[in-house]
Amino acid sequence: MADGTGSRLTALLERRQQLTDELEEEPYDIILYLRRAAIYADLAYPDLAVGDAYRALLLTDELTDESFEYHEQTFAAMDAYVSTNGDGTLPDVLQGVAPAEVAAEISKMLQSSDASDEDQESEPESETEPDLATCEKLAFVATIRCYQILSLNLLLCGCLRSAHKFCERGLAADASNMELLQTKRLIDTAARKRLRLGEDGEYNQADLPDRGLVRREVYPWNASEPDRSSPESLAFLNERLAEAAPKCEVRATELPVLTEQGKNGDAAATTTTCLQLGVFAKEPIEAGEAVLREYSLLTANNRHKEAACDACGSEIPATALKSNDIVSCQMCDVVFCDETCHDRAQEAYHPAVCETDVDSIAKDPEDARDADDALYVLLLARLLAMSTHQECHPLEVNEVKYIWGDFVPPAVNAKGSASGDDLSLSVSSPAVAAMAAAGGIPPAAWSLPFSFEANIATPLHILEKMDLDVFDRLAEFDVWVLNTLYSKFRGTASARKSRRDGRPDVAAVHPLWCLANHDCDPNVTWEWGGRMVLWAKKERVQLAEDKAAGKVRPGGIAAGQEILNHYCDVDLPVQLRREWASGSLGGACMCQRCQNEAAAEKNE
């Protein structure tokens, strides 16, 4: 990266931190959120820009409706700008946003407010009256700015439907806004490309794709990610593993970096490695022997009225329901399979969501394609309940703290942005126009699935149901925190399919199980039903050379060998396995079997 770009990046990160610190002091300040959103856009984090712009948009509603919960705080924060902008200038982030006549009107109002303040100062006994009319005018301009940021940055994430929705709302507020009109043209271009329409083809908003991709990384300001290979971390993990898998231990190990390049079977892609954790056998393990048994409370069930234990996800038999042989919470109708699950739930998370109706969110998705997303949202809801009840930061909860989210280095993600080394993604950027012309598809390096509903709107709805202040507790519930959790879930959550329709309906994160690294030639297999169990495979995968020779490789694990788990169907062809890995692991699988099979296909 050129020195100039590096200096600019440093300055932007410093400005981001400064604004974050100011938001800690003034969490209801619309202008601060918009300023930080602009910095995120310049840093090529369009998803984080969306998060701040949406919070700002929610606060404009709070300011203009006296019945809303945070009206007074938001009003006071905006009135501070009225009091300090007596020269008639709008806050920097709002300049050039409003129609000329509105801007002129606000300028006069600001000057008038300043003159009024001076009159008030001459009378010490009189208190300065907050200027509601001027604040509401500024809130109107802020609303348009929110729509500008939301629509453009959602387009850059690949979420065309949401981008279109917010752009239309912005144009309804100001039909002549040049930036919104330009963004609308970009959305139209991307939509017609994605839907394979002609230049003037008509489309319906409902037909637009709304699942995109964003950067998957340990953010430069993330101070919660532990040194997973430190002696202290290994000691903590091995203490927990001793009970779940007494014949195993956690060690640091070198793993190949997952890359898009590896999809082509390029051997050069295997030369880059990173230090990760793995599980190793301390003594021989027989074929068919249980390697690990683990219980987890980080579970999710997307069926609203089906009987499953709220704690461990186990199916509750119909006979138990009929005989009322179940345990339920005394305060709500949540059920558990036994007293143990009930007591563990009360200790770990349930009081934070008891009687809050959080249980109804993201349940029974109509579209089968939404079933996976619903489970990830519900896993996030469970984790937020755990952190709230345990009074710790979400990234510090033990169930996720030591999980690696298959992150990509920030520098790789930045270079993969539409603007290359110039990080800014503005509406007038030629690179943004090129992205729109290509269908609004995010850079190949960005691998974290993202949607406005799953990553922004629904998590905030969950937190509000839990009666938590999503503004005052920004440090815990910021979008980058939620993205980091989603990154960890995506590569480690296991799911169980419904016997009724084959859709995934229960999921869980087992933090010790997922320490065993993925390989498409695993030496263990697993089953989950309340407890996760790893079994040593009785027979290994039959590779191409084995089939040719008619060989069957026996199972079993020798002392010192790594436990090789599988997170996907290893009977799939290599291309399908790697397509799965790109979404869940963050890149193409680089295990030896995948490399060999991809190279063989390439040479055919």
Backbone hydrogen bonds, N-H to C=O, Kabsch-Sander energy under -0.5 kcal/mol:
donor,donor_aa,acceptor,acceptor_aa,energy
6,G,2,A,-2.7
7,S,3,D,-2.7
8,R,4,G,-2.1
9,L,5,T,-2.6
10,T,6,G,-2.2
11,A,7,S,-2.3
12,L,8,R,-2.5
13,L,9,L,-2.5
14,E,10,T,-2.2
15,R,11,A,-2.3
16,R,12,L,-2.5
17,Q,13,L,-2.1
18,Q,14,E,-2.3
19,L,15,R,-2.4
20,T,16,R,-2.2
21,D,17,Q,-2.5
22,E,18,Q,-2.1
23,L,19,L,-2.3
24,E,20,T,-1.5
25,E,21,D,-1.1
26,E,22,E,-2.6
29,D,26,E,-1.4
30,I,28,Y,-0.8
33,Y,29,D,-1.6
34,L,30,I,-2.2
35,R,31,I,-2.5
36,R,32,L,-2.5
37,A,33,Y,-2.4
38,A,34,L,-2.0
39,I,35,R,-1.7
40,Y,36,R,-2.6
41,A,37,A,-2.2
42,D,38,A,-1.9
43,L,39,I,-1.7
44,A,41,A,-1.2
45,Y,40,Y,-2.7
49,A,45,Y,-2.0
50,V,46,P,-2.1
51,G,47,D,-1.9
52,D,48,L,-2.0
53,A,49,A,-2.5
54,Y,50,V,-2.4
55,R,51,G,-1.8
56,A,52,D,-2.4
57,L,53,A,-2.2
58,L,54,Y,-2.3
59,L,55,R,-1.9
60,T,56,A,-1.6
61,D,57,L,-1.3
62,E,58,L,-1.7
63,L,59,L,-2.3
64,T,60,T,-1.7
65,D,61,D,-0.8
65,D,62,E,-0.6
68,F,65,D,-1.9
71,H,68,F,-1.4
74,T,70,Y,-2.3
75,F,71,H,-2.8
76,A,72,E,-2.4
77,A,73,Q,-1.9
78,M,74,T,-2.1
79,D,75,F,-2.6
80,A,76,A,-1.1
81,Y,77,A,-0.5
81,Y,78,M,-1.2
82,V,78,M,-1.3
83,S,79,D,-2.1
84,T,80,A,-1.1
85,N,81,Y,-1.0
88,G,85,N,-1.7
94,L,91,P,-2.4
95,Q,91,P,-0.7
95,Q,92,D,-1.0
97,V,94,L,-1.6
98,A,94,L,-0.6
103,A,99,P,-2.7
104,A,100,A,-2.4
105,E,101,E,-1.9
106,I,102,V,-2.6
107,S,103,A,-2.4
108,K,104,A,-2.0
109,M,105,E,-2.1
110,L,106,I,-2.8
111,Q,107,S,-2.2
112,S,108,K,-2.6
113,S,109,M,-2.5
114,D,110,L,-2.0
115,A,111,Q,-2.1
116,S,112,S,-2.3
117,D,113,S,-2.2
118,E,114,D,-2.0
119,D,115,A,-1.9
120,Q,116,S,-2.2
121,E,117,D,-2.1
122,S,118,E,-0.9
122,S,119,D,-0.6
123,E,120,Q,-1.6
126,S,123,E,-2.0
132,L,130,P,-1.1
135,C,131,D,-2.1
136,E,132,L,-2.5
137,K,133,A,-1.8
138,L,134,T,-2.5
139,A,135,C,-2.3
140,F,136,E,-1.8
141,V,137,K,-1.9
142,A,138,L,-2.6
143,T,139,A,-2.2
144,I,140,F,-1.6
145,R,141,V,-2.1
146,C,142,A,-2.5
147,Y,143,T,-2.2
148,Q,144,I,-2.2
149,I,145,R,-2.3
150,L,146,C,-3.0
151,S,147,Y,-2.4
152,L,148,Q,-1.9
153,N,149,I,-2.2
154,L,150,L,-2.1
155,L,151,S,-1.5
156,L,152,L,-1.8
157,C,153,N,-1.1
158,G,154,L,-0.6
158,G,155,L,-1.1
159,C,154,L,-2.4
160,L,158,G,-1.3
160,L,209,P,-0.7
161,R,209,P,-1.7
163,A,159,C,-2.1
164,H,160,L,-2.6
165,K,161,R,-2.2
166,F,162,S,-2.4
167,C,163,A,-2.1
168,E,164,H,-2.4
169,R,165,K,-1.8
170,G,166,F,-2.2
171,L,167,C,-2.4
172,A,168,E,-1.7
173,A,169,R,-1.2
174,D,170,G,-2.0
177,N,174,D,-1.6
181,L,177,N,-2.2
182,Q,178,M,-2.2
183,T,179,E,-2.5
184,K,180,L,-2.5
185,R,181,L,-1.7
186,L,182,Q,-1.9
187,I,183,T,-2.7
188,D,184,K,-2.6
189,T,185,R,-2.3
190,A,186,L,-2.6
191,A,187,I,-3.0
192,R,188,D,-2.4
193,K,189,T,-1.7
194,R,190,A,-2.6
195,L,191,A,-2.6
196,R,193,K,-0.8
197,L,192,R,-3.2
201,G,198,G,-1.5
207,D,204,N,-1.5
208,L,205,Q,-1.7
212,G,210,D,-0.6
212,G,450,F,-3.6
213,L,157,C,-1.7
214,V,448,L,-1.9
217,E,215,R,-0.6
219,Y,217,E,-1.0
222,N,219,Y,-2.3
223,A,221,W,-0.8
228,R,226,P,-1.3
230,S,227,D,-1.6
234,L,230,S,-2.6
235,A,231,P,-2.2
236,F,232,E,-2.1
237,L,233,S,-2.6
238,N,234,L,-2.6
239,E,235,A,-1.7
240,R,236,F,-1.5
241,L,237,L,-2.5
242,A,238,N,-1.7
243,E,240,R,-0.7
244,A,240,R,-1.1
245,A,241,L,-3.7
248,C,245,A,-2.2
249,E,280,F,-2.2
251,R,278,G,-2.6
253,T,276,Q,-3.3
255,L,274,C,-2.6
257,V,272,T,-2.7
259,T,588,A,-0.5
263,K,260,E,-1.8
264,N,261,Q,-1.6
265,G,262,G,-1.9
266,D,261,Q,-0.8
267,A,265,G,-0.5
269,A,266,D,-1.3
270,T,267,A,-1.7
271,T,268,A,-1.4
272,T,269,A,-0.6
273,T,271,T,-0.6
274,C,255,L,-2.7
276,Q,253,T,-3.4
276,Q,274,C,-0.5
278,G,251,R,-2.5
280,F,249,E,-2.9
281,A,561,Q,-2.7
282,K,247,K,-3.6
283,E,247,K,-1.0
285,I,557,I,-3.0
288,G,536,A,-2.4
289,E,286,E,-2.1
291,V,534,L,-3.7
292,L,534,L,-1.2
293,R,244,A,-2.1
294,E,532,M,-2.7
296,S,530,G,-0.6
299,T,297,L,-1.9
300,A,507,A,-2.5
302,N,505,D,-2.1
304,H,302,N,-0.5
308,A,306,E,-0.9
309,C,314,S,-3.1
310,D,335,V,-2.4
313,G,309,C,-1.6
316,I,307,A,-1.9
321,L,317,P,-1.6
322,K,318,A,-2.5
323,S,319,T,-2.0
324,N,321,L,-0.8
325,D,320,A,-2.6
326,I,324,N,-1.4
327,V,336,F,-1.8
329,C,334,V,-2.3
336,F,327,V,-3.5
342,H,338,D,-2.0
343,D,339,E,-2.9
344,R,340,T,-2.5
345,A,341,C,-2.4
346,Q,342,H,-2.3
347,E,343,D,-1.8
348,A,344,R,-2.1
349,Y,345,A,-2.7
350,H,345,A,-2.6
352,A,349,Y,-1.8
353,V,350,H,-1.9
354,C,350,H,-1.5
356,T,353,V,-1.8
360,S,357,D,-1.3
361,I,358,V,-1.8
363,K,360,S,-0.9
364,D,302,N,-4.0
370,D,367,D,-1.8
371,A,368,A,-1.3
374,A,370,D,-2.5
375,L,371,A,-1.7
376,Y,372,D,-2.0
377,V,373,D,-2.4
378,L,374,A,-2.3
379,L,375,L,-2.3
380,L,376,Y,-2.1
381,A,377,V,-2.2
382,R,378,L,-2.3
383,L,379,L,-2.3
384,L,380,L,-2.6
385,A,381,A,-2.0
386,M,382,R,-2.3
387,S,383,L,-2.6
388,T,384,L,-2.2
389,H,385,A,-2.6
390,Q,386,M,-2.4
391,E,387,S,-0.6
391,E,388,T,-0.6
392,C,387,S,-2.2
396,E,393,H,-2.3
397,V,394,P,-1.0
400,V,397,V,-2.0
401,K,397,V,-2.3
402,Y,398,N,-0.6
403,I,400,V,-1.6
405,G,403,I,-0.5
408,V,216,R,-3.5
412,V,409,P,-0.8
413,N,409,P,-1.7
414,A,410,P,-2.7
415,K,411,A,-2.1
416,G,412,V,-1.3
417,S,414,A,-1.4
420,G,417,S,-1.8
422,D,419,S,-1.6
423,L,421,D,-1.0
425,L,41,A,-0.7
426,S,424,S,-0.5
429,S,426,S,-1.4
433,A,429,S,-1.9
434,A,430,P,-2.3
435,M,431,A,-2.1
436,A,432,V,-2.4
437,A,433,A,-2.3
438,A,434,A,-1.3
439,G,436,A,-1.8
440,G,435,M,-2.7
441,I,435,M,-0.6
446,W,443,P,-1.4
447,S,214,V,-0.6
447,S,445,A,-0.5
448,L,214,V,-2.2
450,F,212,G,-2.3
455,N,451,S,-2.4
456,I,452,F,-1.6
457,A,452,F,-2.4
458,T,453,E,-2.9
460,L,456,I,-1.6
461,H,457,A,-2.0
462,I,458,T,-2.6
463,L,459,P,-2.3
464,E,460,L,-2.2
465,K,461,H,-2.2
466,M,462,I,-1.5
467,D,464,E,-1.7
468,L,463,L,-2.4
470,V,468,L,-0.8
473,R,469,D,-1.5
474,L,471,F,-1.1
476,E,473,R,-1.1
477,F,473,R,-1.6
478,D,474,L,-1.2
481,V,478,D,-0.7
482,L,478,D,-1.8
483,N,479,V,-3.0
484,T,480,W,-1.9
485,L,481,V,-2.0
486,Y,482,L,-2.7
487,S,483,N,-2.4
488,K,484,T,-1.7
489,F,485,L,-2.5
490,R,486,Y,-2.9
491,G,487,S,-1.0
492,T,488,K,-0.5
492,T,489,F,-1.3
493,A,489,F,-2.9
494,S,508,A,-2.7
496,R,506,V,-3.0
498,S,503,R,-3.1
502,G,498,S,-1.8
505,D,496,R,-2.3
506,V,496,R,-1.5
507,A,300,A,-2.4
508,A,494,S,-2.3
509,V,298,L,-2.4
510,H,508,A,-0.5
514,C,510,H,-2.3
515,L,512,L,-1.3
516,A,513,W,-1.4
517,N,515,L,-0.6
519,D,565,N,-2.1
523,N,564,L,-1.4
524,V,564,L,-1.4
525,T,535,W,-2.5
527,E,533,V,-1.9
529,G,531,R,-1.6
531,R,529,G,-0.7
532,M,294,E,-3.2
533,V,527,E,-2.5
534,L,292,L,-2.4
535,W,525,T,-3.2
536,A,289,E,-2.7
537,K,523,N,-2.1
540,R,553,R,-2.5
543,L,541,V,-1.0
547,K,543,L,-2.7
548,A,544,A,-2.2
549,A,545,E,-1.6
550,G,546,D,-1.1
551,K,546,D,-2.5
555,G,538,K,-2.2
556,G,537,K,-1.0
557,I,285,I,-2.7
560,G,281,A,-3.1
561,Q,558,A,-1.9
563,I,279,V,-3.4
564,L,562,E,-0.6
565,N,517,N,-2.4
565,N,563,I,-0.7
570,V,568,C,-0.9
572,L,569,D,-1.6
577,R,573,P,-2.3
578,R,574,V,-2.4
579,E,575,Q,-1.9
580,W,576,L,-2.0
581,A,577,R,-2.2
582,S,578,R,-2.0
583,G,579,E,-1.0
583,G,580,W,-0.7
584,S,580,W,-2.1
585,L,581,A,-2.5
586,G,581,A,-1.2
587,G,581,A,-1.1
588,A,259,T,-0.9
595,Q,591,C,-2.3
596,N,592,Q,-2.6
597,E,593,R,-2.7
598,A,594,C,-2.7
599,A,595,Q,-2.3
600,A,596,N,-2.2
601,E,597,E,-2.2
602,K,598,A,-2.1
603,N,599,A,-1.6
604,E,600,A,-0.7
604,E,601,E,-0.6
